[in-house]
Amino acid sequence: MPSINRIDKVNSLLLHEIGKIIQRDFEFSPNTLVTITYVDTSANLIEAKVFVSVFPDNTAKQIIDKLNRAVYVIQKKINRSLNMRPIPKIKFVIDKNLKTAGRVEELLAQIDEGKTGLKN
């Protein structure tokens, strides 16, 4: 079983390489922002989930579908560019953490406004 340090290195390497491939080879609509937030590789290095954040949110499913349809092309490019074995099988998923974090911040701001409203 690989060490945690190795998995972190694989995650970082995949994040960097996949980001370069997406930036170089994919086109999205001009008003769409696609960001790879993090990669989570399984302990046995067989699978890697690539978490993607998309703005605006209403295009996220389309973008993830487009990336997952092209996963074999992306996988082939990673296989050629990286000198490591095994290279995990990639799966793109929507990162919901940023949306959740934004909602938490929004609620905290409302609470804070309520507190300041009580003081006045």
Secondary structure, 3 states (H helix, E strand, C coil): CCCHHHHHHHHHHHHHHHHHHHHHHCCCCCCCEEEEEEEEECCCCCEEEEEEEEECHHHHHHHHHHHHHCHHHHHHHHHHHCCCCCCCEEEEEECCHHHHHHHHHHHHHHHHHHHHHHHC
